[in-house]
Amino acid sequence: MRVFSITYQHKLLRECTSRLYTPVTVSRVGSQLASYHVTAALLNPGDSSVKSAVRRRRRALNTSGVQHKPVLSDGWQDREGSVQSKARQNEMPVLQKQSQRRGEDSRVSSELRKLCLEDFPAEEREVLKGRLGGQKSTVDSRAENHEIVFGVAPCLFALTQGRRKAHRLFVKDGEASHRVSVLKVCEEAHRRGVLVHRVSKKDLDKMSSGRVHQGVCLQASPLSYLTENRDSASNSNNNTPLWLVLERIQDPMNLGAILRSAYFLGVDRVASSLHCSCPLSPVVSKASSGVMEVFGVYGYENLEDMLQLKVAQGWQVIGTVGAAAEESQIPVTQCSDFQMTKPTLLLMGSEGEGLSPKLLSLCQTLLTIPAGRELFPGVESLNVSVATGILLHSLLFSRRSPT
């Protein structure tokens, strides 16, 4: 057995250390393994297998900088590195599985919702759609044969009169839905099998185009003008009948106010020209406070033909002019001096131009509303809806029962 001096052993130790140990920037696992290899080499300086393992380890560290699962020549594995490596390998699949699971849940839940809805009746299905999947109970913009009626009175009368086909009722969510008037609309909708949805004020504002909806909107089929061959019998209550004839009224607010006055005062029928007249829209219904839903308006392609037919049947045609109207060959009478003694047609013209020459030529008398003071130029006339209310009141309370 060879014995070395202390000095020789120290020299040998320095040479081995300088030859075998080369600092490398590696991960914590790699550093531990490098120190292990150095220690092994120092303990067994003549073991060539250890040296070759150290060289392989150096090449691996210089190439990648990290060795995830190093294996020594003697089969030893770094347990700590193995555990950490397995943790890293398992970490990403777990996250991926969680991400995939969330995606699969969203897809499956959508399918489950559809399958769930198929088990319910059609009416309940619409309600569930508003609760599942974040679907909002709003109007389908692709639907063609519907319009939005807004306001408490229009919605209530649209439901009770049965002239429209009601689809869905939208009610503002919150305290407004507890008002007596709104509850009455909801009860009527429920009684008739119309689905009721609670939505936000923003949704209702959008449905009504920013108009005053009072917390309720109704999706329903549109209303159109009535025709002569449909429910044409007039109800005059054994009094001298009065028909209100409108020519080219284009402002829906004016038309709504006229319908409200005509219904309130007792007009037997309202007739309108179909050409250049505004349609019976939800705006008209709201302006009439729902009267349009109750009081049918008849439409005529040719008012002149209808007037001539009525004249042949013994009716009189009454036109209207302003207080400062030019002299005409037709007699002009103040409305307070006129007494209606036979069936009458009162004609009201458009907001800007008044009655057309053709209809004026058929008038037997022209009525005017006297002013109560000297008027400034430009304000010699009244709004057509206001003038209509005054004239109707004067005529209807002056009429006599036919003898």
C-alpha positions as CSV (number, residue, x, y, z in Angstrom):
1,M,0.0,0.0,0.0
2,R,1.4,3.3,-1.1
3,V,1.5,6.1,1.5
4,F,1.6,9.7,0.4
5,S,2.8,12.6,2.4
6,I,0.5,15.4,3.5
7,T,2.1,17.8,1.1
8,Y,1.7,15.5,-1.9
9,Q,-2.0,14.8,-1.0
10,H,-2.7,18.5,-0.9
11,K,-1.0,19.0,-4.3
12,L,-2.9,16.1,-5.8
13,L,-6.2,17.5,-4.4
14,R,-5.5,21.0,-6.0
15,E,-4.7,19.4,-9.4
16,C,-7.8,17.3,-9.4
17,T,-9.9,20.2,-8.4
18,S,-8.5,22.5,-11.1
19,R,-8.8,19.8,-13.7
20,L,-12.3,18.5,-13.0
21,Y,-14.3,21.4,-11.6
22,T,-15.4,24.1,-14.1
23,P,-18.1,26.6,-12.9
24,V,-21.3,26.4,-15.0
25,T,-24.4,28.5,-14.7
26,V,-27.1,25.9,-14.3
27,S,-30.3,25.5,-12.4
28,R,-30.3,24.4,-8.7
29,V,-30.7,20.8,-9.7
30,G,-27.8,21.0,-12.1
31,S,-25.5,22.7,-9.5
32,Q,-26.2,20.0,-7.0
33,L,-25.4,17.3,-9.4
34,A,-22.2,19.0,-10.5
35,S,-21.0,19.3,-6.9
36,Y,-21.9,15.6,-6.5
37,H,-19.8,14.6,-9.5
38,V,-16.8,16.7,-8.2
39,T,-17.1,15.0,-4.8
40,A,-17.3,11.6,-6.4
41,A,-14.2,12.3,-8.5
42,L,-12.3,13.5,-5.4
43,L,-13.2,10.4,-3.5
44,N,-12.4,8.1,-6.4
45,P,-9.8,9.9,-8.5
46,G,-8.9,6.8,-10.5
47,D,-12.4,5.8,-11.4
48,S,-12.7,6.4,-15.2
49,S,-16.4,5.8,-15.2
50,V,-16.9,8.7,-12.8
51,K,-14.7,10.9,-15.0
52,S,-16.7,10.0,-18.1
53,A,-19.9,10.7,-16.2
54,V,-18.6,14.1,-15.2
55,R,-17.7,14.9,-18.9
56,R,-21.1,13.8,-20.1
57,R,-22.7,16.0,-17.4
58,R,-20.5,19.0,-18.5
59,R,-21.6,18.6,-22.1
60,A,-25.2,18.4,-21.1
61,L,-25.0,21.4,-18.9
62,N,-23.0,23.5,-21.5
63,T,-25.6,22.5,-24.2
64,S,-28.9,23.1,-22.5
65,G,-27.9,24.6,-19.1
66,V,-30.5,22.4,-17.3
67,Q,-30.6,18.7,-16.9
68,H,-34.1,17.6,-15.8
69,K,-33.4,14.0,-15.1
70,P,-29.7,13.2,-15.0
71,V,-28.7,9.5,-14.7
72,L,-25.3,8.6,-13.4
73,S,-23.2,5.6,-14.6
74,D,-24.0,3.8,-11.4
75,G,-27.8,4.1,-12.0
76,W,-28.3,6.7,-9.3
77,Q,-31.1,9.3,-10.0
78,D,-31.5,12.6,-8.3
79,R,-34.7,12.2,-6.4
80,E,-35.2,15.8,-5.8
81,G,-34.7,16.6,-9.5
82,S,-37.0,13.7,-10.5
83,V,-39.8,15.0,-8.2
84,Q,-39.5,18.5,-9.4
85,S,-39.4,17.4,-13.0
86,K,-42.5,15.3,-12.6
87,A,-44.2,18.2,-10.9
88,R,-43.4,20.4,-13.9
89,Q,-44.6,17.8,-16.3
90,N,-47.8,17.3,-14.4
91,E,-48.4,21.0,-13.8
92,M,-49.2,22.0,-17.4
93,P,-51.4,19.1,-18.2
94,V,-53.5,19.9,-15.1
95,L,-53.9,23.5,-16.2
96,Q,-54.7,22.4,-19.8
97,K,-57.3,20.0,-18.4
98,Q,-58.8,22.7,-16.3
99,S,-58.9,25.0,-19.3
100,Q,-60.4,22.3,-21.5
101,R,-62.9,21.4,-18.9
102,R,-64.1,25.0,-18.7
103,G,-64.4,25.1,-22.5
104,E,-66.2,21.8,-22.5
105,D,-68.5,22.9,-19.7
106,S,-69.6,26.0,-21.7
107,R,-70.3,23.9,-24.8
108,V,-72.0,21.1,-22.9
109,S,-74.1,23.5,-20.9
110,S,-75.3,25.2,-24.0
111,E,-76.4,21.8,-25.4
112,L,-78.0,20.9,-22.1
113,R,-79.9,24.1,-22.2
114,K,-81.3,23.3,-25.6
115,L,-82.2,19.8,-24.6
116,C,-83.8,21.1,-21.4
117,L,-85.9,23.6,-23.3
118,E,-87.2,20.9,-25.6
119,D,-88.9,19.2,-22.7
120,F,-91.1,22.3,-21.9
121,P,-94.2,23.6,-23.7
122,A,-93.7,26.4,-26.2
123,E,-95.0,29.1,-23.9
124,E,-92.8,28.1,-21.0
125,R,-89.8,27.7,-23.3
126,E,-89.7,31.4,-24.1
127,V,-89.6,32.3,-20.4
128,L,-86.8,29.8,-19.8
129,K,-84.8,31.3,-22.6
130,G,-84.7,34.5,-20.7
131,R,-83.3,32.8,-17.7
132,L,-80.8,30.3,-19.1
133,G,-77.6,31.0,-21.0
134,G,-77.6,34.8,-20.5
135,Q,-80.2,35.3,-23.2
136,K,-82.0,38.6,-22.9
137,S,-85.7,38.8,-23.3
138,T,-85.7,41.4,-26.0
139,V,-87.4,41.9,-29.2
140,D,-86.2,39.8,-32.1
141,S,-85.1,42.4,-34.7
142,R,-85.6,39.8,-37.5
143,A,-89.3,39.4,-36.8
144,E,-91.2,41.2,-39.6
145,N,-94.9,41.2,-38.8
146,H,-94.8,43.0,-35.5
147,E,-94.4,46.4,-34.0
148,I,-93.9,47.8,-30.5
149,V,-96.9,49.4,-28.8
150,F,-95.8,51.5,-25.8
151,G,-97.6,53.1,-22.9
152,V,-100.0,51.8,-20.3
153,A,-103.3,52.6,-22.0
154,P,-102.2,51.6,-25.5
155,C,-100.9,48.2,-24.3
156,L,-103.9,47.6,-22.1
157,F,-106.4,48.3,-24.9
158,A,-104.3,46.4,-27.5
159,L,-104.7,43.4,-25.2
160,T,-108.4,43.8,-24.4
161,Q,-109.8,44.7,-27.8
162,G,-108.3,41.7,-29.7
163,R,-107.7,43.7,-32.9
164,R,-104.0,42.9,-32.7
165,K,-102.2,39.6,-32.2
166,A,-100.1,40.1,-29.0
167,H,-96.8,38.3,-28.8
168,R,-94.9,39.4,-25.7
169,L,-95.2,42.1,-23.0
170,F,-92.1,43.8,-21.7
171,V,-92.3,45.4,-18.2
172,K,-89.7,47.5,-16.6
173,D,-88.0,45.7,-13.8
174,G,-88.2,47.4,-10.4
175,E,-90.7,49.4,-8.4
176,A,-92.4,50.7,-11.5
177,S,-93.8,47.2,-12.2
178,H,-95.7,47.3,-8.9
179,R,-97.9,50.3,-10.0
180,V,-101.6,49.4,-10.2
181,S,-101.9,50.4,-13.8
182,V,-98.9,48.3,-14.8
183,L,-100.1,45.3,-12.8
184,K,-103.4,45.6,-14.6
185,V,-101.7,45.3,-17.9
186,C,-99.6,42.3,-16.7
187,E,-102.8,40.6,-15.4
188,E,-104.5,41.1,-18.7
189,A,-101.5,39.7,-20.6
190,H,-101.4,36.6,-18.3
191,R,-105.1,36.1,-18.7
192,R,-104.7,36.0,-22.5
193,G,-101.6,33.8,-22.4
194,V,-99.1,36.5,-23.5
195,L,-95.6,36.0,-22.1
196,V,-94.5,38.8,-19.7
197,H,-90.7,39.6,-19.5
198,R,-89.0,41.9,-17.1
199,V,-86.4,44.1,-18.7
200,S,-84.3,47.1,-18.0
201,K,-85.3,50.7,-18.7
202,K,-82.6,50.8,-21.3
203,D,-84.2,48.0,-23.2
204,L,-87.6,49.7,-23.1
205,D,-86.1,53.0,-24.2
206,K,-84.6,51.2,-27.2
207,M,-87.9,49.4,-28.1
208,S,-89.9,52.7,-27.9
209,S,-87.1,54.7,-29.7
210,G,-86.7,56.9,-26.6
211,R,-90.4,57.8,-26.3
212,V,-92.4,57.8,-23.1
213,H,-93.3,54.1,-22.5
214,Q,-94.5,54.3,-18.8
215,G,-92.6,51.1,-18.1
216,V,-94.5,48.8,-20.5
217,C,-94.0,47.8,-24.2
218,L,-96.1,45.2,-26.1
219,Q,-94.8,43.3,-29.1
220,A,-97.9,42.9,-31.4
221,S,-99.1,42.8,-34.9
222,P,-99.7,46.2,-36.6
223,L,-103.0,47.8,-37.1
224,S,-104.2,49.0,-40.5
225,Y,-107.1,51.1,-41.7
226,L,-110.5,49.5,-41.9
227,T,-112.2,49.1,-45.2
228,E,-115.8,50.0,-46.2
229,N,-116.9,46.4,-46.6
230,R,-115.7,45.4,-43.1
231,D,-117.8,46.4,-40.1
232,S,-119.2,49.4,-42.1
233,A,-122.4,49.8,-40.1
234,S,-122.2,53.1,-38.1
235,N,-123.5,53.4,-34.6
236,S,-125.1,56.8,-34.2
237,N,-127.2,56.0,-31.1
238,N,-130.4,57.2,-32.9
239,N,-128.8,60.6,-33.3
240,T,-128.0,62.5,-36.5
241,P,-124.7,60.8,-37.6
242,L,-121.5,62.7,-37.9
243,W,-118.4,61.4,-39.8
244,L,-115.1,63.1,-39.4
245,V,-113.1,63.0,-42.7
246,L,-109.3,63.6,-42.6
247,E,-107.3,64.5,-45.7
248,R,-103.6,64.1,-45.6
249,I,-103.0,64.4,-41.9
250,Q,-99.3,63.6,-41.7
251,D,-98.3,64.3,-38.1
252,P,-98.9,61.2,-35.9
253,M,-99.2,63.4,-32.8
254,N,-102.0,65.4,-34.5
255,L,-103.7,62.3,-35.7
256,G,-103.6,60.8,-32.2
257,A,-105.1,63.9,-30.6
258,I,-107.8,64.0,-33.2
259,L,-108.8,60.4,-32.6
260,R,-108.9,61.0,-28.9
261,S,-111.2,64.1,-29.3
262,A,-113.4,62.3,-31.8
263,Y,-114.0,59.3,-29.6
264,F,-114.6,61.4,-26.5
265,L,-117.1,63.7,-28.1
266,G,-119.1,60.9,-29.9
267,V,-118.1,61.0,-33.6
268,D,-119.7,58.0,-35.4
269,R,-116.8,57.3,-37.8
270,V,-113.4,58.7,-38.7
271,A,-112.4,58.3,-42.3
272,S,-109.0,59.1,-43.7
273,S,-107.3,59.3,-47.1
274,L,-104.7,56.6,-47.6
275,H,-102.6,58.8,-49.8
276,C,-100.1,61.1,-48.1
277,S,-101.4,60.2,-44.6
278,C,-99.5,58.9,-41.7
279,P,-100.1,55.2,-40.8
280,L,-101.8,54.0,-37.7
281,S,-98.5,53.6,-35.8
282,P,-97.7,53.1,-32.1
283,V,-96.9,56.8,-31.9
284,V,-100.5,57.6,-33.0
285,S,-101.8,55.1,-30.5
286,K,-99.8,56.7,-27.6
287,A,-100.8,60.2,-28.7
288,S,-104.5,59.1,-28.6
289,S,-104.0,57.5,-25.2
290,G,-104.9,54.2,-26.6
291,V,-108.1,55.3,-28.4
292,M,-106.7,54.1,-31.7
293,E,-106.9,50.5,-30.3
294,V,-110.6,51.0,-29.6
295,F,-111.8,53.3,-32.3
296,G,-111.4,52.0,-35.8
297,V,-110.3,54.4,-38.5
298,Y,-111.5,53.8,-42.1
299,G,-109.2,54.3,-45.0
300,Y,-110.2,55.4,-48.5
301,E,-108.1,55.4,-51.7
302,N,-110.5,58.1,-53.1
303,L,-112.2,60.4,-50.7
304,E,-114.0,62.2,-53.5
305,D,-115.9,59.2,-54.6
306,M,-117.0,58.4,-51.1
307,L,-118.2,62.0,-50.5
308,Q,-120.1,62.0,-53.7
309,L,-121.8,58.7,-52.7
310,K,-122.8,60.2,-49.4
311,V,-124.2,63.4,-50.9
312,A,-126.3,61.2,-53.1
313,Q,-127.7,59.5,-50.0
314,G,-128.7,62.9,-48.4
315,W,-125.6,63.8,-46.4
316,Q,-124.2,67.3,-46.2
317,V,-120.5,68.1,-46.5
318,I,-119.0,70.7,-44.2
319,G,-115.5,72.1,-44.8
320,T,-113.3,74.4,-42.7
321,V,-111.4,77.6,-43.2
322,G,-109.4,79.9,-41.1
323,A,-110.7,83.2,-39.7
324,A,-108.8,85.3,-42.2
325,A,-109.7,83.1,-45.2
326,E,-110.4,84.8,-48.5
327,E,-113.9,85.2,-49.8
328,S,-115.3,82.2,-51.6
329,Q,-118.4,81.2,-53.4
330,I,-119.2,78.7,-50.6
331,P,-121.0,80.2,-47.6
332,V,-118.8,80.7,-44.5
333,T,-120.4,80.3,-41.1
334,Q,-119.0,80.6,-37.6
335,C,-119.2,77.3,-35.9
336,S,-121.2,78.6,-33.0
337,D,-124.0,79.7,-35.4
338,F,-124.3,76.4,-37.2
339,Q,-126.8,73.8,-36.3
340,M,-126.5,70.2,-37.6
341,T,-129.9,68.9,-38.7
342,K,-129.0,66.0,-41.0
343,P,-126.2,63.5,-41.5
344,T,-123.0,65.4,-41.8
345,L,-119.4,64.9,-43.0
346,L,-116.9,67.3,-41.4
347,L,-113.8,67.7,-43.5
348,M,-110.4,68.6,-42.0
349,G,-107.4,69.2,-44.3
350,S,-103.7,68.8,-43.9
351,E,-101.6,70.8,-41.5
352,G,-100.0,73.0,-44.1
353,E,-102.3,73.3,-47.1
354,G,-105.7,72.5,-45.7
355,L,-108.3,70.9,-47.9
356,S,-107.6,70.2,-51.5
357,P,-109.5,72.1,-54.2
358,K,-111.4,68.9,-55.2
359,L,-112.8,68.3,-51.7
360,L,-113.5,72.0,-51.3
361,S,-115.6,72.0,-54.4
362,L,-117.9,69.3,-52.7
363,C,-118.5,71.4,-49.6
364,Q,-121.9,73.0,-49.1
365,T,-120.8,75.1,-46.1
366,L,-117.5,76.2,-44.6
367,L,-117.1,76.6,-40.9
368,T,-114.7,79.0,-39.1
369,I,-113.7,79.4,-35.5
370,P,-113.9,83.1,-34.4
371,A,-110.9,84.5,-32.6
372,G,-111.3,86.1,-29.2
373,R,-108.9,89.0,-29.8
374,E,-106.9,90.8,-32.4
375,L,-104.3,88.4,-33.7
376,F,-100.7,89.1,-34.7
377,P,-99.8,88.1,-38.3
378,G,-98.8,84.4,-38.5
379,V,-101.0,83.2,-35.7
380,E,-104.4,83.5,-37.4
381,S,-105.1,79.7,-37.3
382,L,-105.2,76.9,-34.8
383,N,-103.4,73.6,-34.8
384,V,-105.5,71.1,-36.8
385,S,-106.1,68.8,-33.8
386,V,-107.3,71.7,-31.6
387,A,-109.5,73.1,-34.4
388,T,-111.0,69.7,-34.9
389,G,-111.9,69.4,-31.2
390,I,-113.6,72.8,-31.1
391,L,-115.6,72.1,-34.3
392,L,-116.7,68.7,-33.3
393,H,-117.9,69.9,-29.9
394,S,-119.9,72.7,-31.6
395,L,-121.5,70.4,-34.1
396,L,-122.3,67.4,-31.9
397,F,-123.9,69.5,-29.2
398,S,-126.0,71.3,-31.7
399,R,-127.3,68.3,-33.6
400,R,-130.9,67.2,-33.4
401,S,-132.4,63.8,-33.7
402,P,-133.7,63.0,-37.2
403,T,-137.5,63.4,-37.5
